Amino acid sequence: MSEAVTKRIQDIPLSILDLAPVREGNTPADSFRNTLDLAQHAEQWGYNRYWLAEHHNMPGIASSATSLVIGYVAAGTSKIRVGSGGIMLPNHAPLMIAEQFGTLESMYPGRIDLGLGRAPGSDQPAMRALRRGLGSDGNDFPEQLAELRAYLNPTAIDSRPMGVRAVPGEGLDIPIWLLGSSGFSAQLAGHLGLPFAFASHFAPDYLLAALQLYRSSFRPSEVLEQPYVMVGVNIVAADTDEEALRLATSHEQQFLNIIRGRTGQLKPPVDSMDTLWTEQEKAIVRKQLSYSIAGNKDTVRDKLEYFLQQTQADEFIITGQIYDHQARLRSYQIIAEDVKGSV
């Protein structure tokens, strides 16, 4: 029997990617309280890890100071892994990231993940503001990654500036993941023998090709003997398909604004999107969000099983841009209890 037949969603770890959404009419302080509340519930429901993403100049996302929010979540939980999905390494000096995550790992040992991306996580004005003096456009990501890894494990990789040590950080076991939405990081992760996470929740087109490239280029390392892939999925679960589809309109509105070149806070759901977008905009949004599921437990389970057979993922990381916090909690509870049966 093939692996595609035998893999079941019950056997696959589920994790959460939180963008710390700032709801319309609320503040980042509200977002952080909701983030911690969701993380504490996720821990109870058996989720594997809880990641936060670095974005800048976006009024609807509060996790720009990603390391600080990771520390906040880790302090308020006790066993769930907490990390970045991801830190956009070209925005930072590798030494700073080694020290920040060395500090986090020292405070919360055995629970910190370092997911890294090479995109800016921002628009051009914010990118220029962030990278002032760094001189990085993302093309030197492999060199930055090697420098970062050398700070953490100088005996294995000798790429750090002479005479510079990351304290805390040096000698600590901090799992590094490469994140991507194309083949660049997929191939790099394969060559280095690192775990790979693909951002299919907003960039689905190259998913299967990137996974094939990662697996075919994979070389065993001291980190991994076999490839390990995590796939991003948008999921909005509710007690009925109708309610889930209504809740999902908050995310659709958010993405509609992005393709129109606008940013803003997360909007309340609407009964219909018909008057808010054109047919062309609808097609673009639906295409970009094709790795999305909105429905009751049966709908979510069936579609997630389909995605599993498509991708042969080792883990799914779920994000749900849901306006109402209680509905957001309920969505992740349904996924854990009724879809995966982990509680």
C-alpha positions, 0 to 999 in steps of 0.5 A: 500500500502506498504512503499516499493511501496510508497517511491520515490526518489523525497521524499528522501534527497540527500547528498554528501560525498567528499573525496577531490580527488587529481587528477593526476598532481594536488595538495591538494590546487587544491582539496580544491578549487574544494571541496569548489566550489562543496559545494557551487554548492551543496547548490544551488542545494538543497543537504541536507548535505556535508560530508568529510572523514578522510583518511591518507597516501593516496596521492589521498585524501586530507581530512586527517585533516578533521575538518579543511576542514569542517571549510573551507567548512562551512565558504564558504557556508551558509545553507548546513549542513557540517560534517564528514563521518567520523572521525575515533574516535580511531585515536583521544582522544575523548576530542579533537574531542569534542573540535574541533566539539564544535568549529565548531558548535560555529562558524557555529551553527546548521550546523555541523554533527559529523559522527564517525567510528571505522576503522583506515581510513589508512594503518597499518604504518599510524595507528601506527603513528596516535595512538602513545600513544593512545593505542586504536585498535578500540575495545574500540570504545563504551567506546570512544563514551560514553566519547565523548558524555559525554563531549558534554552532561555531564548531560545525560552521566557520562563517562568523566574523572573527572574534565575535560570539553570540552570548547567549546563543552559542552552543544552544540547540535551536531548530532552524527552519527555512520558509519559502513560497518558491523554489529558492528556499526549498532547494537551499533547505534540501541541500542543508538538510533542514526542515522546510515550511511552504507558505501555501496559505497565500502562495499556492501556485508553486507548492507541489513543485517546491516540495518535489525540489526540496525532497529531491535535493535533500541531503541528510544532515546532523539535523535531519535524516529524512526530509521534513515538510510543513505546509501552510493552510488557511482554515475557518471551521464552524458548526455549519458550512454557512457560518464558516463561509461567512466568517471567512469573508474577513480574510477575503476582505483582507486579501482583497485590500492587499491586491488593491495595494491597501492595508488596514485592520481586520474587518468584520465578516459580511453576509456576501462579498458580491458587492465588495469585489469585481469578478476579476478580483474574486478570481484573483483572491480565490486563486491565491487562497486556494489552499483554504478551507471553510466549513464544518468538521466534515468539510474541513476533515475531507479537504485537509485529507485531500491536501495531505494526499496531494502534498504528503506533508509531515505537518500542517500549520494552520492560520485563521484570520477570524474577526471574532475571538470566540469564533476563532477559538471555536475554529481551532477547537473544532480542528483539534477535537473533531477533525484530528481527534487530539483531545 
